[in-house]
């Protein structure tokens, strides 16, 4: 089954990854932050901890 992408969260993940990793941010960084944002949202947790995944 294909996962549904939440584009608002993906945009947020991109901003957070670029803020944290700067010009060294890669697609893998953005995807990891996005996955964390989705998990946090599903668990009812704050989105603020998403950038601690690396």
N, C-alpha and C positions, 0 to 999 in steps of 0.2 A: 504494500500500500504506500502511496506517495504521501509525504508529509506536506501539510498545508503551511505555507510560509506567511508569517505575520510581517508584512512589509514595514509597519510602523516600528516593530521591535528590531527588525533588520537595520533600519535607518539608525535607530538608537545604538545598536551594537557597533555599527560602523563609526559613529561619532566617538563612542567610548574607546574603541580600539585605537583609533587615530589619536585620541587625546593621550592615552596611556603609552602607546608604542611609537607614536610619531611617524616619521617617514619609514620606520622599520616594520610597520604593521603589514601583515600579509593576510591573504584570504583566510588562512587557518586561524589567525587571531580573531578576525571578525566572526567567523563561524563558531568559535569556542565561546565568545562573549554572547552571541545570539543564543546558543544552546543553553547557556547559563541564565539568560534573561527569561527564556521560555520556562525553564525549570523553576526559577524563582516565582514567576507569575502563577504557575500551576500550584505551587506550594503556599501561595499567599505571602511570600517573603518580599522584602524590599528589593528593588532593582539595583540599589546602590552597591551591593556586594558582587555584582557581575564581573567587575574588572579584576578580581582577585584570582582568576582562573589560571593565570600563566605561572 
